[in-house]
Amino acid sequence: MTATHHQTKWTQLGTLITVFFFWGFVAASNDILIPVFKKAFNLSQAQSQLVALAFYIAYTFGSIIYLIISKIIGVDLLNKMGYKNGIALGLTISAIGTLLFYPAANAGSYILMLAALFTVALGFSLQQIAANPLAVVMGDPKTGSQRLNLAGGINNFGTTIGPLLVSFAIFGSVTSNNSEANIESVKIPYLILGLAFLIVAVFFKFSSIPNKINLDEMADEEADNADKVLHKKNVFQYPQLWLGMIGIFVYVGVEVATAANLPEYLKVKMNIGTEKVAPFISLYWASLMIGRWTGSLEAFSLKEGTKSVLKFLMPYIAFSVFLIVNSIAQHDVTPFYVYAFVIIVMIIGDILSKGNPARMLLIFSVLGIMALLIGMFTHGMISVFAFVSVGLFCSTLWPCIFTLAVAGLGKHTNEGSSYLIMMIMGGGFISYLQGHLAADNLLGIQYSYIVGVACFAYLTFYALSVKRILKNQGIDYDTKVAGKNH
């Protein structure tokens, strides 16, 4: 398989995106565990954010381990062991992590719970290093961001149902009026999840996903003028990468911190108990699904008329998934109908982006700033929906940043990918920072969201800078917009 094969390999991509589902399921479920652990272990808001810190810092450790092993053996680890083998190994490591929930729950140990989450995410880091470049090269590299959007849409189906299932496992049916957090009840769902990891690992091992890919031709394929392509010895000589690393840090930071601190906001400002927050968390992550399902349309060879209709239809299909699964979970969804009007803003932003990852990054970052400011300076459900809508504007930022950051890296793509995955730690650090600032004697929970505003401000800067950087390397997304097959 080489980058010259422009036709998207749908069978392989369909298999690959199953792991994206798991990443989303577990990551969003953490937002339910945070208030549960806070109550059960009598933690401060900052201490409760150690759940996010332990989970996301594992990506950094995983990437560092990956780079060290690659240096020791003198060749890129994935090129040595194979891509699908790497994903299968990552799934096995994550399965080991889920097993740790059993002794952690029996011992009632917060530290062991954090260790379990750390191990799960450690496996995810290897999966991410392998899966993201695979998605980019499973067709024309210029449509890579759209394939990542498609994979991200599946990821966010996991984030939509994850909080609901974990909340049900801990609290039972909503109609039971159970508001007590039962640590023991996390054992069974995570054991089942571990079994699923192992089954998919075996499935991957015998799938048609390639073990080897040729990245050397990728940079030339991306460029409009191959003579301008940089062929550097050091990956950090590519400014799009190291600026993109900061971009991933702050993007994951604002995405995770907004959701991780939302239960506390609902409790303090809206008097909504921990057992009732699941649909709000589910809507936040469903918002990412709404945006990614919409953004993924560019990956398909559709007529322009059909595509235009689906641009409006797809977000509401995704929104209906949220309404249906929450209705099944016996939550009252009538307060969420008004969110249909908020989605219109995202649709307009998507249309204005024209499938250009740099332009989309700029537009959605500005909209993210506006949403957070509205949430900070209003009250009631307006502020809640403003904070939740950050999910809409974060939805397509990962594929945009990742695609732009690895563009032109060629043989350095795997190494660049591992550095980008390393920066997922921003989800932990920025969540903890916001949790610390949320203390009543500092900013308070509502104004702590200024942290997210700063994150989006950097992403606005990156969007403006990377366009010029890539143009100097012969890569111009204005002339060859992603989504146009060749």
N, C-alpha and C positions, 0 to 999 in steps of 0.2 A: 504493500500500500504506500503510495506516495502522494504528495500534495498536488500532483498534476491531474489526479482523478477528481474532476469537479463535481460529479454527480453525488448527491448525498446518499450515504449507505444507510438506508432506513432500518433495515433489520438489525444491524450492529448498533445503531444509535438507540433503537428501542430497548435493546438489552442493557446498554450502558446506563441509561437514565434511571434504571431501577435503584442504583445506589444513591442518586440524587434525592429520591423519595426518603430514604432512611435518614440522610443528613438533616432534612427538614423536619421529619417526625420527631427526632430526638431533640434538636435545637429548640423547637417551639415548646416541647414538653417541659423543658427547663423552666419556662416562665410560670408553669403551674407549680413546679417543685420549689421555686424561690419563696413564695409566701407560705407554703406548707412548712418548709424547713425553718423559716423565720419564726413561725408560731411554735412548732414542736421543739425547737432547740433554743428558743428565747433569744433570738439574734437581733442585732441592730440592722437598719436598712443597708448599711455598708457591708456588714458581715454576711448578710443574705446574698449579696452580689458576688460572694466568693464562688457561688455555683457557676455563674457566667465566667468568672476569672479562671477557675480550674478547668472548665470545659474548653475555653478558647486559647488558653496558654498552651494547652496540649498540642495544638496545631504548630506552635512555634517549636516546641521540643521535637515533634515528629519531623519537621522540616530540617532542623539542625542535625538530627540523627541521620536523615537521608543524605544530607550533604557530606557529613563526615564519612559515612560508609562509602559514598561515591569517590571521595578523595583517597581513601585508604586502598580501594580496589583499583583505582586509576581509570575508572570508566563510570559513566552514568548508571546508577543502580537499576533504573527501569529498563535501560537498554540491555543490561546484563541479564536480569531475571525475567523480563517481559512485562508488558503492560497489564494484560489480564491476570497474570500471576501475581502482580503487585496488588491489584484490586482484591483478589481472592485472599491474599495474606492480610490486607488491611481489614477486611470483613471478619477474619478469624480473630484478629487482635481486639476488634470492637466487641465480638461475642464474649471474649474473656472478661471484658469490662462489665458487661451486663450481669455476668455471674457474680461479680463482687457485690451487687445490690443485695443479694441474699444474706451473707454474713453481716453486711453493714446495717440492714434492717433489724436483724436479730440482736445485734449489739447496741442498736440505737446510737450509732456513731456518725456524727456529721463529717468527721475527717475521712472515714472510710467511704461514705457516700460521695464525697468530692473525689476520692481516689478512683472510684468506679467510673464517674463521669469523665475524669481525666483519661482513663484507659480507653473508653469508648471513642473519645475524640482523637486519641493517638492513632487509632486505626483509621479514623476518618481522614487524617492528614495524608496518609499514604494513598488512600483512595482518591482524594482530591488532586494530588500531584499528578496522578496518572489520568484521571477521568477528564479533567478540564482540557488539556491539550488534545486528548483523543477526540473530544467533541468538536474542537476547532478544525481538526484535519480530516474529519469524516465527510469531506466535500470541499468546496471552494473555501479557502481561508477567509476570503472577504465576507462570506456569510457565516463565519464562525460565531459572531455575537448572537445571531438569530438562533443557531442551534443551541447555544448556551441558554438563551431565553427559553427555548422549548424544554430543555432539561430543567431549567429553573422553575418552569410551570409545574412540572411533576414534583420537584422539590417542595413547592408550596402547597401542593395537594396534601403532602405529608405534614406540612406545618399547620394546615387547616384542621385536619382530623386528629393530629397528635395531642393538642391540649384537651380536646373533648374526651378522647379515650383515657388519657392519664387521669384527668379530673374525675371521670366516671369510676376508674379503678380505685381512686383514693376516697372519694366522697359518696360513691354510689349514685343512684338516680337523683335528679334534681328534686323530684317530688318527695323524696325521703326526708328532706329538710335536715340532712346531716351536715353540720358545719365543722365537725371535728376532723383534724388532719390525722390520718392513720399511717404512720411510717411503714408498718408491716405490710400494708396493702400495695406497696410499690414492687414487692418481690415478684409476684406472678407475671405482671405485664412485661417486666424487663427480662425475665427468663424466656418468655415467649418471643420477645424481640431478639434475644440472643440466638434462639433456635432458627429464626428467620434469617439472621445474618449468615449462619453456617450453611443453610440450604442454598442461599443465593451465591455463596462462595463456591460451592460445588458447581452450581449452574454456570458461573463465570468461567471456571476452569475448563469446561467442555464447550464453551460458546464459540461463535465464529469471530468474536472480537480479536483483532490482530494483536499479537504479542510484540511485534516490532513495527515501528513506523519510521519513515525517512523524513527528518526535519531539515536536512541540508538544503533542499530545494524550496522550502516553505517561504523564506524571505523573498526570493526572486519572484515567486508566484504572487505575493502580496503587492509587490511594487509595480507602479506604472512605468518606472524607468529603472531597470535592473542595475544600471551603472551607478546609481546613487545609493544602492544598498550598502549599509555598513557591514563589514566583516571583521569585527573586533575580537581580540583575544580574551578580553575580560567582559563579563556580562554587565558590570556596573558602568561600562563606557557607553551604555545605551541610556540616555536620560529618560526616555519614556518608561523604562523599567523602574528605576529607583524613585522617580516621582510617582509612578503607579503603585509602588509598595506603600508609600505614605497614603495614597488614595485608598487602597484596600483597607489599611489600618483604620482610617477615619470612617470609611463607608460601613464596614462591619460594625464599627463602634456605634455609630448613630442608629443603625438598624437594630442591633441587639439591645442597646441601652434604652431606646424608646419603649420597647416592649417589656424589658425586664423591670423597669421602674413604673410601668403602667398600673399593675395591681396596687401599689402603694398610693398612687394618685387616686385611683378609684375608691380606695378605702378612706383616705383622708378627706378628699374634696367631694366625693359623691356618696359616701357612706354605703358602698357596695362591698359585701363581705367576700372573703377569699373563695368561698365555695361557689360564688356567683360570677367570678371574673372570667371563666373559661370562654364564653361567647365573645367577649371583648378581645381577648388574646387571639382567639380563632379568627375574628374579623381582621385583626392587624395582619396576621400572616396570610389570610385569604386575600388581602389587598395586594400582597406581593404576587400571589397567584394570578389575580386579575390583570395586573400589569404585564406579567411575563407571558401569559397566554396570548395577550394582545400583541406583544412585541415579537412573539415567535412566528406570527403569520408570514413574516418576510422570508422565513426559511423554506416556505412551500412555493412551488411553481403554480401560482394562481393567476387568473385573469385579473386585471386591475379593477374591474367592476365588482367582481366577487370579493376581492381583497378589501375594497372600500366598505362594502356592506358588513363584512366580518369584523372590521375595525370597530364598528359600533356594537355588533352582536356579541362577539367573543367575551368582552369584559362582563357583560350581564349574564352570559352562560356561566362564567366562573363565579360571579356573585350568587347566582342561583344555587351553585354547589354549596356555598357557605350556608345559605338559608335552609337548604334541604338537610344537610348533616346536623345542623343545630336544632332543627325541628325534630329530627329523629332522636336527638339527645334530650328532647323534652325541654328545650329552652324557649322562652318567649322571644320570637324574632321580630315582632311588630315594631319595636323601637328602632330597628336597624334599616327599615325600608327607606328612610330619608337619605341613607348613604348612597343610594342610586344616583342622586344629584351630584354628590362629591366625585363620583367616578367620571362624570363628564369632563372635569378638569384634566384628569389623567389622559382621557381620549384625545382632547385637544392638544396636549403636550406631545403625545405620541405622533399625531398627524404632522405637527410642526417639525418634528425631528427628522422626518423623511427617511427613517432607517439608518441615519448617520450616527454611529456610536458617540462621536465627540459632541455633536449637537444635542443628542438626547441626554448625555451626561450634564451638559450645561443647563438645559431647560428644566430637567427634573431636580437638579440641585437647587436652582432658584425657587422652584415650587416647594421643595422641602423646607427651605428657610421660611417661606411665607406660612406654611402649615404650622411650623413650630411657634412662630411669633403669634399667630392667631390663638393657638392653644395656651400660650403663656399669658395672654392679655384678655382672655374671655373666660366665661364660667359655664357651668352646667354641661349639657350634652354637646354644645357647640365646641367647647374645649376638648371634650373626649374624642369627638369625631375628627377634630383637627389633628390631635396626636396620632390617632389611628391611621389617618390618611398618609402619614409619613411612610407607611408600608407601600402605598401606591407609588410614591415617588422614589422609594428605594428599589422598587421592583426590578428595574432593568439595569441598575447601576453596576452590579457585579459583572455581567457579560460585557458591558461597555468598557469598564476599567480593565478587565482581564484581557480583552481582545486588543485594546490600545496599548497595554503595557508589554505584551509579548510580540506585537507586530514588528517584523523586521529582525527578530532575534535569531532566526534560523536554527543552527545547531545548538545554540544556547537556550532554546525554548524550554527544555525540561528543567534546567537549572533556574531559569527565570521564573518558571511556574512554582518551583519549590520555595523560592524567596517570597513570592506573592502569597502562597498558602501560609507561610510563616507569619505573615502580617495579619492573619485572621485573629491573632491575639488581641487586636484592637477591641474586639467584642467584649473581652473580659476587662481590660484596663479602663475603657471609657465607661462601661457599666458601673464599675467600682467607683470611678471618679464622680459620676453623676449621683450615685447612691450616697457618697460622702457629702457632696454639696447639698443633697436633699435634706440634710439635718435642719431642724427648725431654727437652730442658732446660726445657720449659714444662709443659704438661698431659699430653703424650703423646697418641697417636692415640685411645685409648679414652675418656679423660676429656674430650677436645676436643668431644665431642658435647653438652656442657653448653650450647654455643652454641645448639643446636636446642631445648633445653629453654626457654631464654629466649625464643626465637621463638614457641613454642607458648603461653607464658605471656601474651605480648601478645595473641595471637589469642583467648585466653580472655577477656581484658579487653574486646576489641572486640566479641565476641559478646554480652556482657552490656550494653555501652553502646549499641550500634546499635539494639537492640530498643526501648529507651526513646526514642532520637532519632527513629526512624521513626514510632513510635506518636504522638508529638507532631505529626507531619506528616500524620496520618490514614492511615498505612500500617501495618497490623497483620497480621503473618503468622500470628498465633494464631487470628484470626477467618476469614481467607481464606488457608488454607495453600496454598502453591504445589503444583501438581499437580492441582488441582480445576478442570476446565474449566467454562466458563460458556456 
